[in-house]
Amino acid sequence: MLNLSEPVRHLPEVRSFEDWNKLELIRRARRLRKMYTIHDPQLRKNVLNADYQACKENPQYWIENYGWLANPQEDKESIREFPFVMFNQQIALLELLNKSLKLGHPVLCNKGRELGISWLMLYRIFHAWRFSKLFSAKLGSRKESLVDDSTMDSLFGKLRFILDKQPPHLKEKNIKDIYLQIINNRNNSEIIGEATNTGFGRGGRKTVVMLDEYAHNLPAIADSIWKSIDSVTKCAWLPSSPNGKGNKFYFLYSSFPQEYTFEIKWEANPYRDKAWKDNKLLTLTEDEFEQEHGASFSAIRVGKIFKSQRDASSYGETDSEWLIIKDEARRLWPHVGGWDFGSGPSLTCCLFSILQYFPNDPIPCIWLDDELAWKSAGYDTVATDANLRLSQYGSSFRIHFGDPAGKNRESDQSSWIDNLANCGIPITQCEQSVFNTQVGIDTNVKLVQNFLDSRKLRIHERCRLTWEAIEQWRYNIPEGIPIDNIDKAWIAPKKDGYSHPANALLYLVGGVVRYLLKPQNEDLSELKKSSLSLGGNTLSKTLGIARTVC
């Protein structure tokens, strides 16, 4: 017998989703009929008022009696719309959202796809808009069509669906509903929307700002938004599936107090089991599945540029190979730096490495020993920090390789190269512009990969940015297009949070090979794709011969 006071809970081991759906529909219909068919008018009014107060005081009660979800892509028409009865982790997230509104703190939710998280946040925002005075929310997503295009795919489309599904005693009638704005005239509450942009956070204060899929905004926009919304609201809600580690969402998620963050994976849905996962894996790789449904920041993405096993190339202070040589290496061996210069909010990166040469082997082992990165920093700050780090190396042989853009004049009419040279850090060789072309980038990528494959490039475990770049940097493949369907035309690497340390690494390794190992009079402007030769042997073959030496 159905308990009309309690929603039908999800129990996949007892009943299927469709059977659960039928039972919950019956419960809700009987419950409403029982309240609305009370013969005594005063008693009926009292019962409906009591239900209204219960909804006002308890968002979970309201959602699980009057909330609905929609999935227009569902094949079976009978379950394209179904009651919203939360599973355990959704209830836990709702409690965190309640706490956020009460205490005033952000909520960052790292989520798998199709788990109803954006729906849940919209329900909590709608509840406050319906039942609270002077509530104000702002919704954002990376495209305006995702905020409001009058369909269920948009955030405002979902809000209108929630509004339409309310029973008569809960439906708000005195409203103004226009494009990107819904106003409750009775209690002066509002929900507005906007596509995310550099000025998104400007404007009046809001009770809540919700940024859907925040990790998928362009890095510069995500940074600008976060700087500005701090003065707009204390309750920033950021639900997003992960997009690797080179973005503001990952930085915030990994640095915020644990009580402000929430993670939810595919297993949270009680109807998803191994059979469901196996079906998904028919069209997704394991890495793609972990990225999309497992809320994994580290999943390998399509178009990954480097292939590397961290265990094979990483070293630490107590690593047996490094322990033997580290004192002599830092004191005497040649020191080589790799630089990528940024402007504005972009990173400027410097990598510090040590070269280890072997008898009868033209190819040194590059020990990448440390890294520095600056954001929106002037050359004086960069030079001070870099000189301090360089003072820990005793080698009299130092050479730095960098981005050709370092020769360009900045706003002070000086270049990075000139400014750093005046501060005691001469960039001995700035890569020629040809190495920022298609052929040059491809060549440098191949060089780095060959060094990684041969264990001739060893990277200290403290070089976090460099390792993230190696593991996450990828080509700028158009979103939603399978790699097999892309024309053979060259695709450039992405310009994101990974590209700066990655480019510094390309310049470092490329400089070592072309300037320390090549004849100095070589005409680099005629660089060919096959130009990986060293003394008549290809680099890969030479590295292969030397593989067991390092």
LINLIN-V524454 format. One line per field, one symbol per residue. phi: phi as a letter, one per 30 degrees, with the letter a starting at -180 (. if undefined). psi: psi as a letter, one per 30 degrees, with the letter a starting at -180 (. if undefined). burial: 1 if it has 24 or more other C-alpha atoms within 12 Angstrom, else 0. Layout:
phi=???
psi=???
burial=???
//
This chain:
phi=.dcddbddddbedcbdddddedddddedddddddddcdddeddddddddddedddddbededddcbdbbbbdddddddbdbadccdcedddddedddddeddcibdbccdbddhciddedddddddedddccdhdbbbcbadbddddabicddcdddddddedddddedcddccbbbbeiabccddchcbbbbaddadceddjddbdbbccdhddcddeddedddddddddcaccccbdaddbiccadddddddcdeedccbbbcedddddcbdddddddddcbddddddddcchcdcddceiedccaceddcdbbdcdeddedcdddddcbdecbcbbbccbidddcbbccbbcccbeibdcdcccdcabbbbbhcddddeddddddddddccddcbbbcadedddddcddibceedddddcjbddebcedeedccedddedddddddddddchcbcbddddddddddddbdbdddediceddcdddedcdddcbdddddddedddddddeddccccedcddddcecdddcdbhjcdedddddddeddd
psi=kkjffkljljiffelleeeeeeeeeeeeeeeeeeefgkejeeeeeeeeeeeeeeeefjeeeeeffgkllkiffkejefgfklkjjklefeeeeeeeeeeeeefillkjjjlllhggeeeeeeeeeeeeeeflkhkkkkkllfkeffejgglfflefeeeeeeeffkleffkkfiljjakgkjkjfeghllkllkkklfgeflalkkekkkjkhefglkeeeeeeeeeefefelfikjikkllhafhleeeeeefflkefflkkkleffjffkaeeeeeeefffkleeeeeeefghkfgkklkgkekkkjeeffllafgkeeeeefeeeefeelkkkkkkkkllbflkkkkkklkkjlkkgjfjlkjjjfllkkkkhkleeeeeeeeeeefffkfkfjkkkklkffffkkafgglleeeeeefggikjejkklffggleeeeeeeeeeeeeeeeggfjkkkffieeeeeeeffkllikkkgkkeffklfkkkllkjafffeeeeeeeeeeeeeefffflkfgkjffgklegigkjhfkleeeeeeegefe.
burial=0000001111000000100110111011001100110000000000010011001100111111111111100000000011111110111011111101100011111111111111111111111111110011111111110111000111111111111011100101000000011111000011111111100110000111111111111111111111011101111111111111111111111000000111111111110100001000000000011111111111111111111101001111000001000100110011111111111001111111111100000111111111111100011001101110110010000111111111100000001111110001111111111011001111111111111111111111101111111111111010000000000000011111111111111111111111110000000100100011110000110110011001
//
